[in-house]
Amino acid sequence: LTNARKWCQTAIEIDDRGNFELLLGRILLELGEIEPAEIALQKAKDAKMLDSQVNTYLAECAFRMHDYASVKSYLSSLYATEGSKLAQLREYWLNAK
């Protein structure tokens, strides 16, 4: 993952695209670097990546930072097929007090 992060950062330096920021955010999230991951994911969103592509990872960042209101907000914006794991997770958070 460390090498993947370096390659992704190099790609961003050459051509700053949303999909590279999304990949970097996912890598950083796996490395446990939550705040940098959130920054990269927000950049991906700012670069017009779809909510469906980014918000699950932003929700995970928010969860790890104990920002449960943001988890609920990110998950509420996602469409989930009835019965899917995402639908179950989304329903739990939307009904949580």
Secondary structure, 3 states (H helix, E strand, C coil): CHHHHHHHHHHHHHCCCHHHHHHHHHHHHHCCCHHHHHHHHHHHHHCCCCHHHHHHHHHHHHHHCCCHHHHHHHHHCCCCCCCCHHHHHHHHHHHCC
